[in-house]
Amino acid sequence: MTDFECSHTWAEAQDAADPLRAFRDEFHIPPHDGRDALYFCGNSLGLQPKGVAAALQAELDDWSNLAVEAHFRGRSPWMHYHEYVRDTMAEVVGAMPHEVVAMNSLGVNLHLMMVSFYRPTAERPAILMEAGAFPTDRYALESQVRFHGFDPARDLIELHPDGPGGTLSMQAIEQAIAEHGHRVALILLPGIQYRTGQVFDLARIVSLGHAAGCAVGFDLAHAVGNLPLTLHDDGPDFAVWCTYKYLNAGPGAVAGAFVHERHARADVPRFAGWWGHDKTTRFQMGPTFVPTPGADGWQLSNPPIMALAPLRASLDVFHRAGMTALSSKSRRLTAYLDWLIRSRLDDVLDIVTPNDPAQRAAQLSIRVRAGRDAGRALFEHLERHGVIGDWREPDVIRLSPTPLYNRYADCFGAVEIIEAWRRSVTA
Ligand SMILES: *Cc1c(COP(=O)(O)O)cnc(C)c1O
């Protein structure tokens, strides 16, 4: 049962009563024909927080006025800059502060984490992943298997979707771990599948994987900032994510990595750089690498200040809104879009994303039942009318209402625009 109503008035009343409504004003909403576009693409590139410009300007000013001295005397001394995002990032992923670090980009962090946690042996050479993984993940994993001298045809085990709409059941994951676990060095799965929007049960995957003797890592590109995470308690060995999707830190922004506390002081093999060296002795410039305990010990280089400043401004918004409040709005907002589509457009659209609220977050992946060409036509109609989603081959339109800046009225508006398209093609 829902209290949803298919009307603009109802949607506007929901927005007026939304305790998070003020956050929308903290973002630049792209215009379309003199009005705000209906932006449903936070799953791909989050909108720009208005605080970013001032955050960047402050660092530009310190660079102008202080130059090298800004490392120590800036308003936010650059020396410690990556630490300024640590607490808020830990909050967003449910980790202890020393378990997270902002560094590099997602693909780079995935490789660096595999250097440490994919340690194949002749008896246990394999990686278990999903067949529909994001291409970079597939490329990275396959290249790691080859790099260690193993054969991806045998040692990259891919889980094929067995559920409706290309989803992957927990039973299939359990079965694969039961069958292959003894040969698997690393299980690498996403928190949320990018094409279907399916949410995976991370705690369960970790417990099954560890019971079978495998290391477990997650790619949280679509999960971070989208649903509350509990990485410390779930206990994966590592996780990686980017920050330009739901985290709104800007194109190509600095990514994140999580290394579980149990590895914080362990002698884990890694690729080392001076910024990962013990902070207290880093500037003695000695020849022997002594890692800083925790995730910081995986840093290579001194941090890119201009790239971290937007992340810092963006995480501040998350800190003030709180993942719990964001998630409760997100569930209802996405449920509203789901309900509108099912009740108004059921004859033309299928929703691929699981209907179970525990198995989805913001994103709904939609297929036009008439096929790919009709799907492309709808996608272009949406673009022309200022509804910004994205297209994923072969036939999926992704729409992701995000709780920081999307409104119930956006969902209603998008559905009205889809209804106009249906009238135009059936007329
Ligand atoms: C967005 C995304 C990426 C992108 O990787 P970059 O290194 O940031 O270019 C990788 N993997 C997944 C699952 C993604 O969703």
The ligand as an ORCA input file, in Angstrom:
! r2SCAN-3c Opt
* xyz 0 1
  C      32.061      4.568    -13.017
  C      32.728      3.260    -12.831
  C      34.092      3.096    -13.115
  C      34.928      4.228    -13.677
  O      36.274      4.072    -13.374
  P      37.283      5.331    -13.376
  O      38.552      4.713    -12.956
  O      36.737      6.330    -12.402
  O      37.303      5.888    -14.755
  C      34.653      1.859    -12.883
  N      33.924      0.818    -12.401
  C      32.600      0.944    -12.120
  C      31.831     -0.215    -11.588
  C      31.972      2.166    -12.338
  O      30.674      2.282    -12.100
*
